[in-house]
Amino acid sequence: MFSKSKTYNEDLLTSISASVGIERLRDKTILITGATGTIGSYLIDMLLKYNEQGAGIRIIAANFDMEALHNRFDDVKTEFLSYAAHNILGDIKWDFDCDYIIHTAGFAFPDAFTKNPVGTIWGNISGTYQLLNYAREHKASRLLYISSGEVYGQGDLSLDAFEETYGGYVDPTSPRSCYPGSKRTTETLCASYSQQFGLETVIVRPCHTYGPCIGPADNRAHAQFFRNGLAKQDIVMKSAGTQMRSYCYVADCCSAILTVLLNGVSGEAYNSANPDVRVTIAELAQAIASAAGCKVVFETPTALDIANQTPIAKQVLSSKKLESLGWKGHFSLEKGVEHTLNIIRGE
């Protein structure tokens, strides 16, 4: 999709060089679920780019929507990339071996939390349970689970950033907790498999991750902001946007994921965040508007808008544990926003 974009190809090379120990993936087989999502699709492009250096990595891209998978990767497909159908709410129907599994699939946008909270919960828990069993039965070296910074819930606003040992409040009776609550449970499931069965698992908790690989169903705030900016339309805010967030460009997020896959301690979780990118939602909107040449306006939210809003006022993640593995971020907010816009435009 972005194979002709000079900016995208340069970002892929930056990610490769920032992935600590990536040379250990040479000649391995890696299964990546959620292959057309923001994170999964970038990871696949990144590994394909690394293969141009003779890495020989066999990549299995697993996805629910097979048509979307073909549309996304057929123009860059090589003998090292194959496809597999995957439904996190169904049974696994494959029978192949792989060295590593990176599980990015799941419902990760507010519209799903509002309209399908049960599917969100069960997709996270059951989908991961099946993959853990599959990894164990097929003797995979390690499974990496993509969790979320939302596991910190409504945290202490006086804290500078949330470290991996911190746990904030998540209301178990709120349907909106379908996402952070099931992510917490699934993290425990991964750690339990490591303890009980000796299967190596690691967990990455991404902060708000953005980039060019935005899916059409993604209705998170930043996805809507980018769509407005690309269309030269006003960026519409449905709140004051005072919530403070860690944001991370997908190129940094994916180098962090591979760094944890290869160097993280089994059974443990690692935040993925760029320590230099901590802004409010309103500041993000303004950064996108400035780069896209449009403006930010405010509208009264509808009942659905209010239902989709997160109760989390602050989600700033500490990256110290990740950085202790040797990882370093390379993309400021301004650079990440500019690159996202340029890549989608084909530049």
Helices and strands as residue ranges (DSSP letters): H 6-18, G 22-25, E 29-33, H 38-51, E 58-63, H 66-73, E 81-85, E 100-103, H 110-115, H 117-137, E 142-146, G 149-152, G 175-177, H 178-197, E 201-206, E 208-210, H 221-230, E 235-237, E 244-249, H 250-263, E 269-272, E 278-280, H 281-292, E 296-298, H 303-308, E 314-315, H 320-323, H 333-344
